[in-house]
Amino acid sequence: MRIIEDVKLDYKDVLITPKRSTLSSRSEVNLERTFTFRSGNSWKGVPIIAANMDGVGTIEMDDELNKHRCLVALTKHYEENKLVYQLQRKLKSSIYSLGISDSDLEKFALVYANSNFSSMRVCVDVANGYTQSFVDFIQRFREKYPNVILMAGNVVTPEMTEELILAGVDVVKVGIGPGSVCTTRKKTGIGYPQLSAVIECADAAHGLRGHIIADGGCTVPGDVVKAFAAGADFVMLGGMLAGHKEGGASPFGDNKFYGMSSDTAMDLHNGGVANYRASEGKTVDIPYRGEVKHTMQDILGGLRSACTYVGASELKELSKRTTFVRVTQQLNNSLTQYEI
């Protein structure tokens, strides 16, 4: 046993200090980025990803976020024909999601063969990215599908980030336990403060010409800003995009949002929680939030505003223009109960 004595930080522990800026308007900020990956593929757009969760990673969400030049990791529980149809449309937003079981791989092979989309974006998603079986799967997958843009995770340490990149991953997904409906930290005691994880894993990835996704922990647009400022190439959002019309929520319904390792998800997709494991997600009631375009305007507007505060004319400059300051309080919540 050993203890890491250095203080590790979450988004709530810091603010970004403003700097002199020559920008006169938020409209001058360019949020699009162009990435060239180790696999040789490239992508251009606004690097925000809707998570591959029920109620978030939907085809309807994909259609809408495509208009904002963002990305959507489609939930892996769609039927093959629906996934093939969506991928055949060749939207710049779609990401195919899968696990590492034989059935996941067989389904992907069928969809891949019928989508006529050789350079598709793929996210291999597991809760624990530290197992040898996961690394072995990544190596085999990359050998068989050399042309895909491969995203995979989740991990929270530089060493495993490097190992996944060397195994063939283009973009490593970073985050264990920070999500709003994830209970991994509560059930297992495992995790890593998300801001520090992003800073350390981004540094490791960029040294190998790799990239990372900051996955989880964002509760407000300012957290999205901090993730990019910390070096994240992409930011994945679940709870912030839940409760919208495009995710299946209704103004007249009982809207639920749940982790994909929760009892609710396991009952729905796997016939219940296996007797050798515990649920590591929770189910919450969420209010109906209308069309997601309004939330996206809030997020993207906050991001543009932050860039003007530090003098970054492009999103890719944000991390270079960032100085974090440690804080004990960042918000004044005295009137929260009166919000409408």
N, C-alpha and C positions, 0 to 999 in steps of 0.2 A: 504494500500500500504506500502511496505517496500523495502529497497534497501540492497542488499548483498554488503558490502564494500570490501570484499576480492577480490583480482585480480584473475580472471580466465583466463586460458591459452589455446591457440590453438597450433598445431604442429609447426607453424612458429615462435612461441615465445621462443623456447628453442633449445638447442643443448645438446648432451650427452658428458660428459667429459671422456676422455680415462683413463684407469687404467693399471697398470702393468699386463702383461699377460705371461703365460708360453706356450701359443699356438704358434706353429711355422708355421702353414698353415691353410688357410680357410677350407681346406678339413677335418680338424679334428673336425669341428663343426657339431653337430647333431641337425638338425632342426625338427626332429620328436618329437611329444609329445604323451603321453598316458594319456587319461582322463577317469576317472570313475565318472559317473554322479549320481546325487541324485536318479534318477530312477533305478539305478542299472546297466544301460548299460555302455558300454565302447567304446572308439574309439581311434585308433592310426593313426597318419599321420602328415603332415605339416599343421598347422591350419590357412590356408589362404582360404577364400571363395569367389568365384565369385558371384556377386550379382544377385538376381532374377529379372533382368531387360531384356527387349528386346535387343538383340544384345550382351548380356553378359551371361545370364543364359540359354545357349542353350545346346542341347544334344551333339552337336559337341564339345562344350567347356568342357562338362562333360567327354567325351571320352579322351580329351587331358590332362586335369588337373588331371585325375585319374592316368596318368603316372607319375605325379609329386607328387603323394600322397596328393594332396590338395582336396578341396571340391567345389562343384558347387550347388548353390541354383537354381534349374530349374524354369524358369518362369512359373507361374500358368496358362498361356494361351495356353499351349499345350493341344491337345485333349487327352481324357482318354486312348485310345489305345497306343499312343506314350509313355505316362507316364508309363503305365503298362509294356510295352516292356522294357523301360530303367531300371525300378526298378527290373524287373525279372532278369536282368543281374547281379544284386547284386554287382555293383561297389562300392568301398569304398568311392567314391566321391559324390554320388547323394544325394541331399536333396530335398524333396517334399515341395513346397510352396503353401500356401493357405491364403485366407482372412477369415472373420468371418461371411459371409453371409450364408444363408441356402443352396444356390446353391453350394458354396465352400465346405461346409460340406458333401453334398450329393455326389459331385464328388469325394471327398477324400475317402468316404466310399466305393465307387465302385472300385477305384484304389487299395485301401488297401486290399479289399477282393480278388482281382484278381492278386495281385503281389506276394503273398506268401512270404512276407518279414516282419515279425512281429516286428522286431526291427528297422524299417526304421527311417531315420532322417527326421524330419518335422519342417518347419519354418512357424509359424503363423505370418503374416506380415501385420501390419497396420501403418498408418502414426502417429496416436495418441494413444499411449499405456496407456493413463491415464484414459480412460473411464471405468465406472463400467461394461458396457456391454462386454468390452474386457476381463476384469478379470473373469467375469462370464463364458464367452466362454472358457477361458483357463481351469477353474476348471472342466467344463463339459467334455471338450475334454480329459483332463488327466484321468478322471474317466473312460471314455469309451475306451481309448487307453493307458493303463498303461505301455506298453512295448516300446513305441516309444521314441527316443531321441528328446525332445521337445525344440525347439528354438523359441523365441517370442520377439516382441517389435514393436515399438521403444519407449525407455524412455531415460532420461538423468540425473535422480536424484537417490540417494541411497535409499530413502524411497520406491519409486516405483519399483526399482530393487528387493528389499527385498520382496515386496508384490507379485510380479510375481513369484519369486522363491518359496515362501510359497504356492502359488496357484498351483504349479506343473511344472513350467518351469525349464528345466535343464540349458539352456544357454540364457541369456537375451541380446537382441540386443540393443546397446546403440548408440544414435545419432539422433538428430533432426535438420535438416537444413544444415549440413556441406557438403553434396554431391555437385558435380560439376554441376549437372543439376537440383538441388532442389532449389525452390524459396520460401520455407516456411518462412524463416526468412524475406525475402523481403515483402511477402504478409501479414504476420501475426505479425511479430515482436517477434515470439516465437523461443526459442532455448537455447543453452548452449555451451560455448566454448568446443571443442571436447576433447582436452587433459585432461582438468580438469574433464570433464564428465567421461572419461575412468578411471582416477585415483580414483575418488570418488565412482563410481558404482562398479568397480572391488573390492575395499575394502569391500563394503557392501556385494557383492555376495560371496566372498571367506569366509567371516565370517559365512555364512550359507551353506558352501560346494557347492555353486553354481558357475557358470561361466558366462563370458560375451563375446560378440562380439563387437569390435569397428567397427561401420558401418558408413563409409563416412569420407571425409575430407583428405584422402591420395592423394597426387598429384605426389609424387616421392617415390622411394624405402626408402629413409630416414624417411619418415613419417610412413611407415609400421613398421620400426624399433622402432620409438618413441611410437607407439601404443602398441607394445608388451612390451617395456620397462616400460610403464606406468601401466602395469598390465593386459592388454587384454589377454584373452586366445585364441581368434580367431580374425582375422582381415578380414572384408568384403570389397571387391573392386568392384567398378563399372566403373568409368571413366578410371582408369588405365588399364582395360582389354577391353575397347571398341575399335572398329575400326579394329578388327582382323578377319582373314579369318574364324576362328571357330565361330565367332559371326554373320557371314553372310555378312561381309563387302567385298567389291570388289575393286581391283585396277582401275577398269573402271567405277565404279558406283558413285552415289551421296550419300555418306555415312552420315547418320544422327544418332545422339545419343540423347536420350530424357529421361526425368524423367517420372516415371510411373504415375505421377499425372499431366502431361503436357497435353495441348490441343491435341498434336499428339497421345499420348497413349489413351486418353479418346475417341477421335474420332475413333480410331482403334478398341478398345476393349469394349467400353461402349456406343457407339452411340452418343458421344459428352459429353460436360461438362454440368452437371445438373444445372438448373437455380438457385439453392439455394447455389451454391458454386463457388469458383474461382479456376482456374488452379494454382497449386503450383509446377509446373515444367517447364523447358524450353527445346527447341530443338536446337541443335548446329550441325554444319558441322564439321566432324572430318576427318583427313587424314587416308588413308589406312595404317595399321601398320604391315601387313604381318601375319606370323604365331605367335601364342601366346607363343610358346615355347621360343622365343627369349626374349620377355618381362618377362616371368617367370624366365629365367636365370638371367636377370638384377635384379629382385626383390629378388630372393633367394640368389644370389651372394652378393648383398648389405647387406642382413640380416646376412649371414655368416661373412662377413667382419666386420660388427659392433660388432658381438660377439667376434671376435679376438681382437678388440680395447679395450674391457672392460674385457677380460679374462674369457668369458663365454663359456665353452666347449659344453654346451647344451642350446637350446633356453629357456628352463624353468628357467635357471639361470640368464637370461638377466635382468629381473626387479630387482633382488637382487643385481646386479652389477652396477646398473644405478644411476648416479647422474646427474640431469638436471641443466643446467645453463641458466638463463634468458638472452636473446639477443635482440638487436634491429635490427640486420641484420644477416642472416646466409649464404646467397649466393652472389657471385659476378656475376652480370648479365651484365657486361659491354660489353661482346661479344656475347650475346644471338642472335642478329640479323644475326650473321655469321654462326650459327650452320647449319649443313647439315646432 
